[in-house]
Amino acid sequence: MPFQNAFSTLHIMDYSLKINSLVLAASFSTWLALPQAAQAQTAPATLTGTAVDGGAKAEPLAFATVLLRRAEVADTSLVTSTQTSLTGAFELNKVPAGTYRLRIQALGYQGLVQAVRVAPGQTTLALGTLKLRAGTQQLAEVKVTGQQAVMQQELGKTVINVEKDLSSVGGTAVNVLENVPSVAVDASGTVSLRGSSNLTILIDGKPAGTSNGGPGPRLDQIPASQIAQVEVMTNPSAKYDASGTGVINIITKKNKKEGWNGQAALVVGTRDKYSPSLSLSRHHGKATWNLGYDGQDQQYRTNNRSAQTALLPEGGSLYTTQEGLGNQHSRNHTLNLGLNYELTKEQTLSLSVQPHYEHQTEIVNNTLTQQAVGSPTVTTQVGQEINNVKVSVIESSADYRHTWEAHKGRELTANAGMVNIDANIPVSQLLTGGTAPAGFRQQQKVQAQIYFGQVDYTLPSADNKGKLETGVRMQALRNSGSTALFAPTANPEDDFVRDENRSFDYSFTQVMPAAYATYQRTLAHGWSAQGGLRSEGTFLNGSVADGRANVNRSYISLFPSATVARELGKEPGQSRLQFSYARRLNRPDFMQQLPIQLYQDPRNYRQGNPNLLPEFSHNLELGHQLNLAGGTSLTATVFARFTQSAIQRIRTIDTLATRISNVGVVTQETFQNLGSTTNLGLEMTWAQPLAKWWRVSASGSLFRSEIAANALNTANRAALAGSARLSNNFTPRKGLDVQLTGNIRSTVLTAQGRVLPTGGLDLALRQRLFSDRAALTLRVSDLLNTQVRRVQLATPELQTSLYSKYETRVGWLGFTWYIGATKAKAGRIDAAPSGGGGFGG
């Protein structure tokens, strides 16, 4: 229901303006004031070489891509790149002393990887003739024409290049995440990582809003066509926010080609779904201007059913069923305005503004029946629920970046911005037949301002084998809102009157300061290590206008992290073993702690728990990555997560409300810290070309979840759960790409029940046209129409089963026209270094 979605999206916004760790902040200031370290560096070197065919003729390879990356733990960032000349020669300039991985990529050849070391004081390094063998491209760090979004697999971090992913055409960021290994998205849009929905989602390094909760734009507001990459960090370092079991960073497309570039697209879906988009950029001299528009006008059908057996306070049981058939109509408009300006060769400034407007209406026809167990009498209620959601969001930000040419790797970044949110959500339930009490009306309003700021500094060591990273962050949120419930009067002519006992105005402020420092070092014999410490504070202060309730919570926590890795293969990146540890948290938000009854309808309400504590977890991973000749890649990871004071959603019968109401059983939903949870699991990813025209990739995870509850008088519960995904990518002829993707998720354990298995199959085709100036795409999502959400709840007093079916089987037809130098991604190989920035990187 939009009522629920609005609060799950808007009431949990976490931001702050204080800094709680003077020690870490002082560390940051001290290292920032060390310019003498930069002067201690020796002059950079120039690397030269020639790429040739590995055959007998040794013909030169023209226009091959040459990449030079760092060879450090948790840092394989791109240092520099170039292309070979017509004679196969290449030159890489201004390379400081250090250890690197050189990779050469050419269409139709296996990627060549070679370890390179530049000694202190060395100014030239001749690599000689480098021979590439004919064959299929290596998987890591390469995007191959006609292939599905190729994974750049690193231990602890996976980069998915989604620009050519056909399975999300016409969709949003939610559809993109459905195809990311380790990630699952349920029918309500809730994103989970390795079975946990407690995670941090970033967009270009800035917090994103989801059905999980979080500030900023929601994922269903971001078109898939604007996403370049997705970074998944299952055990992030202290550099990143400590909230959540992991971090997902969605990187949007950016363009730096000269002149006018961009694309215009129109995607049409079955049963009234339309998605136009336009993206333009102009790069001239030092400035790059960006202009974009994305619109959605889409209708979806919904079907929700529930069956409930509840023990009545006076004895006996009541059996209740409900079915709602709905039609949802969403209209979204998003405008993107941006400017990137090079102040100097070492300094850039970026400004962006993104206004967004959403109007969503939903009409649901409900049929409800109630029957006392053992009684032949059945009470029926027929009604109509009308939801009307209007949300306007304006996000603005400024980013600054300073690098030092004479000191490669030294970097200072800063960003600041704000988000303003204004939402209005009226809900009405009108009765159209049957015997039951009259309906109800509800009105919600939310106004929120989010402020954020971040400064990060990176300083390599004198020998370029180590690197210090430190930074501070300030986030703040101010939120004021109201919720009002209107009950019917005895006189039909009086319409509805405000129920003051179930209506309230609220306001709260949440401040979250943070500071961190990490250091990483490349050691001898292939070893490398990283360690860090992060400090985060939470200061929450909120109240209800009439003084009925107050929430005040303050705490400061430390979050250490550590990583140890070793290269086992003869070449860097061929075989790697890594162990990592990180402490994480899940902080309860204002509404989860506010002890006010927030009615979703006359039979159900949610009430916060003022005694709710944050949950802390210890995350451990041991992983092995193997890249073989011919493009085969295999990664296996064993992981463990131990959570204390686990926050669980609990549903019970409100005995008093049930006795005095005339609507039947009234249930309460609240949150409690229920002992601890333990998750132990194995995750694997595999990718391999089976033929020149066929590539297959698979991923899966299997884990055991155990809930040790010390409340509700429930016994410990455990279950084996998992998920799997298989993707087949075909190129039957030039210009035609075909993708078939299937996924499945097993039963998931909850505190009082379980979520039943689900899965689906997607089919997509793309034909490139007019010398790659255009593309025509056809996609059918959920081909077998099997994606559904089913939940079972079982307590001594309450037995409930829920069924939710969204319109998931949709046919999409899209046409894209590429403007300027932009073309359909085909016929070439693109280097795809991982992006980042913003909060934590």
Secondary structure, 3 states (H helix, E strand, C coil): CHHHHHHHHHCCCCCCCCCCCHHHHHHHHHHHCCHHHHHCCCCCEEEEEEEEECCCCCCECCCCEEEEEECECCECCEEEEEECCCCCEEEEEEECCEEEEEEEECCCECCEEEEEEECCCCCEEEEEEEEECECCCCCCCEECCCCCCCEEEECCEEEEECCCCHHHCCCEHHHHHCCCCCEEECCCCCEEECCECCCEEEECCEECECCCCCCCCEHHHCEHHHEEEEEEECCCCCCCCCECCCEEEEEECCCCCCEEEEEEEEEEECCCEEEEEEEEEEEECCEEEEEEEEEEEEEEEEEEEEEEEEECCCCCEEEEEEEEEEEEEEEEEEEEEEEEEECCCCEEEEEEEEEEEEEEEEEEEEEEEEEECCCCCCEEEEEEEEEEEEEEEEEEEEEEEEECCCCCCCEEEEEEEEEEEEEEEEEEEEEEEECCCCCEEEEEEEEEEEEEEEEEEEEECCCCCEEEEEEEEEEEEEEEEEEEEEEECCCHHHCEEECHHHCEEEEEEEEEEEEEEEEEEECCCCEEEEEEEEEEEEEEEEEECCCCCEEEEEEEEEEEEEEEEEECCCCCCCEEEEEEEEEEEECCCHHHHCCCEEEEECCEEEECCCCCCCEEEEEEEEEEEEECCCCCEEEEEEEEEEEECCEEEEEEECHHHHHHCCCCCCEEEEEEECCEEEEEEEEEEEEEEEECCEEEEEEEEEEEEEEECCCCCCCCEEEEEEEEEEEEEEEEECCEEEEEEEEEECCEECCCEEECCEEEEEEEEEEEECCCCEEEEEEEECCCCCCCEEEEEECCCEEEEEEEEECCCEEEEEEEEEEECCCCCCCCCEECCCCCCCCCC
